[in-house]
């Protein structure tokens, strides 16, 4: 993994968290216990802090950034889908952010809310508990989400971390050459 300090600000990773070797963390980043940071994730906390809560998964290719005075805070038990972009927002606990979503500055996603795949949540939007935000720009649909729906996804990623810890290994090209890879 690529870890970079900016002055006296450096990433801080709980020993019980898992960060993939191909993730990049820069500056004032905090990763809590049980959180997982997957391949290709970039977390750059150069303007304000980025905080990732316990048991939260930040999936492949996601980008988390900040703005001066707008930290990015992701609470515990959240699921950040592949290729999501979070920028100076607050996600409370048990929030699911769908694949390819963009969540902009000063957005607040309340506990147990969901941001649909590909949604663009514009600056200053508040997503109430139990609501889903979908579309471009995102529209809010109330009373559409249960926390159990989100927590099942959280557990899936906790299980994936265990699989990767137990079986992931670096292999070389010679280990991958195969004359008939489609058999």
C-alpha positions as CSV (number, residue, x, y, z in Angstrom):
1,X,0.0,0.0,0.0
2,X,1.1,3.5,-0.6
3,X,1.0,5.6,2.6
4,X,2.1,9.3,2.5
5,X,2.4,11.9,5.2
6,X,1.8,15.6,4.5
7,X,3.8,17.5,7.0
8,X,2.8,16.1,10.4
9,X,-0.4,14.6,9.1
10,X,-0.2,10.9,8.3
11,X,-2.6,8.0,7.8
12,X,-3.5,6.2,11.0
13,X,-4.7,2.6,10.6
14,X,-6.2,0.5,13.4
15,X,-4.3,-2.8,13.6
16,X,-7.6,-4.6,13.1
17,X,-8.4,-2.9,9.8
18,X,-7.4,-4.3,6.4
19,X,-5.9,-2.1,3.7
20,X,-5.2,-3.7,0.3
21,X,-1.6,-3.3,-0.9
22,X,-2.7,-1.4,-3.9
23,X,-4.6,1.3,-2.0
24,X,-3.2,4.9,-1.6
25,X,-3.7,6.9,1.6
26,X,-2.4,10.4,1.9
27,X,-2.5,12.9,4.8
28,X,-4.9,13.0,7.7
29,X,-6.7,9.7,7.2
30,X,-8.1,7.5,10.0
31,X,-9.2,3.9,9.4
32,X,-11.0,2.3,12.3
33,X,-11.1,-1.4,13.5
34,X,-12.6,-3.9,11.1
35,X,-12.7,-1.4,8.2
36,X,-11.6,-2.6,4.8
37,X,-10.0,-0.6,2.0
38,X,-9.9,-2.4,-1.3
39,X,-7.7,-2.3,-4.5
40,X,-7.3,1.0,-6.3
41,X,-8.9,3.1,-3.5
42,X,-7.4,6.6,-3.2
43,X,-8.0,8.5,0.0
44,X,-6.4,12.0,0.0
45,X,-6.9,14.1,3.1
46,X,-4.9,17.1,2.2
47,X,-7.5,19.9,3.0
48,X,-9.3,18.3,6.0
49,X,-9.5,14.9,7.6
50,X,-11.0,11.7,6.2
51,X,-12.4,9.3,8.8
52,X,-13.5,5.7,8.0
53,X,-15.6,4.0,10.7
54,X,-15.4,0.5,12.1
55,X,-16.5,-2.4,9.8
56,X,-16.9,0.0,6.8
57,X,-15.8,-1.2,3.4
58,X,-14.5,1.2,0.8
59,X,-14.5,-0.8,-2.4
60,X,-12.3,-1.0,-5.5
61,X,-11.5,2.3,-7.3
62,X,-13.3,4.6,-4.9
63,X,-12.0,8.1,-4.3
64,X,-12.4,9.9,-1.0
65,X,-11.3,13.5,-0.8
66,X,-12.0,16.7,1.2
67,X,-12.3,20.4,0.8
68,X,-11.0,23.1,3.2
69,X,-13.3,23.0,6.1
70,X,-15.3,20.0,4.8
71,X,-14.0,16.7,6.2
72,X,-15.2,13.4,4.7
73,X,-16.5,11.3,7.5
74,X,-17.9,7.8,6.9
75,X,-19.4,6.2,10.0
76,X,-19.4,2.6,11.1
77,X,-21.0,-0.2,9.2
78,X,-21.1,1.6,5.9
79,X,-20.7,0.1,2.4
80,X,-19.0,2.3,-0.2
81,X,-19.5,0.7,-3.6
82,X,-17.0,0.4,-6.4
83,X,-15.9,3.6,-8.1
84,X,-17.7,5.9,-5.7
85,X,-16.5,9.5,-5.2
86,X,-17.0,11.1,-1.8
87,X,-16.0,14.8,-1.4
88,X,-16.4,16.6,1.9
89,X,-19.5,14.8,3.1
90,X,-20.9,13.0,6.2
91,X,-22.2,9.5,6.2
92,X,-23.6,8.4,9.5
93,X,-23.8,4.7,10.4
94,X,-25.1,2.0,8.2
95,X,-25.2,3.9,4.9
96,X,-24.8,2.2,1.6
97,X,-23.3,4.1,-1.3
98,X,-23.9,2.4,-4.7
99,X,-21.4,1.8,-7.4
100,X,-20.3,4.9,-9.3
101,X,-22.1,7.4,-7.1
102,X,-20.8,10.9,-6.5
103,X,-21.5,12.5,-3.1
104,X,-20.5,16.1,-2.9
105,X,-19.6,18.6,-0.2
106,X,-21.8,19.2,2.9
107,X,-24.1,16.2,2.0
108,X,-25.4,14.4,5.1
109,X,-26.6,10.8,4.7
110,X,-28.4,9.8,7.9
111,X,-28.3,6.4,9.5
112,X,-29.7,3.7,7.4
113,X,-30.0,5.6,4.2
114,X,-28.9,4.5,0.7
115,X,-27.4,6.2,-2.3
116,X,-28.3,4.4,-5.5
117,X,-25.7,3.3,-8.1
118,X,-24.7,6.2,-10.4
119,X,-26.5,8.9,-8.3
120,X,-25.0,12.4,-8.1
121,X,-25.9,13.8,-4.7
122,X,-25.5,17.6,-5.0
123,X,-23.9,19.9,-2.4
124,X,-25.8,20.4,0.8
125,X,-28.4,17.6,0.4
126,X,-29.6,15.7,3.4
127,X,-30.8,12.1,3.0
128,X,-33.1,11.1,5.9
129,X,-32.9,7.8,7.7
130,X,-34.6,5.1,5.7
131,X,-34.5,7.1,2.4
132,X,-32.8,6.4,-0.9
133,X,-31.2,9.0,-3.2
134,X,-31.3,8.1,-6.9
135,X,-30.7,9.8,-10.2
136,X,-28.8,12.7,-11.6
137,X,-29.2,15.0,-9.8
138,X,-30.3,12.7,-7.0
139,X,-34.0,12.7,-5.8
140,X,-35.0,11.5,-2.4
141,X,-37.5,8.7,-1.9
142,X,-38.5,8.4,1.7
143,X,-39.0,5.1,3.6
144,X,-37.4,2.9,1.0
145,X,-34.6,1.3,2.9
146,X,-34.2,-1.0,5.9
147,X,-31.0,-1.2,8.0
148,X,-31.0,-5.0,7.6
149,X,-30.5,-4.5,3.9
150,X,-27.4,-2.5,4.5
151,X,-26.0,-4.6,7.4
152,X,-26.1,-7.8,5.2
153,X,-23.7,-6.1,2.8
154,X,-21.5,-5.1,5.7
155,X,-21.2,-8.7,6.7
156,X,-20.5,-9.8,3.2
157,X,-17.4,-7.6,3.1
158,X,-16.3,-8.7,6.6
159,X,-16.3,-12.2,5.2
160,X,-14.4,-11.2,2.1
161,X,-11.7,-9.7,4.2
162,X,-11.3,-13.0,6.0
163,X,-11.0,-14.8,2.7
164,X,-8.3,-12.4,1.5
165,X,-6.4,-12.6,4.7
166,X,-6.4,-16.4,4.6
167,X,-5.7,-17.0,0.9
168,X,-4.4,-13.9,-0.9
169,X,-0.8,-14.2,-2.2
170,X,1.3,-12.4,-4.7
171,X,2.1,-14.5,-7.8
172,X,4.4,-13.8,-10.7
173,X,3.6,-13.9,-14.4
174,X,5.2,-17.4,-14.7
175,X,2.5,-18.6,-12.2
176,X,-0.2,-17.3,-14.4
177,X,0.8,-18.4,-17.9
178,X,-1.6,-21.0,-19.3
179,X,-1.9,-22.2,-22.9
180,X,-5.7,-22.8,-22.5
181,X,-7.1,-20.3,-19.9
182,X,-10.7,-21.0,-21.0
183,X,-10.8,-24.7,-20.3
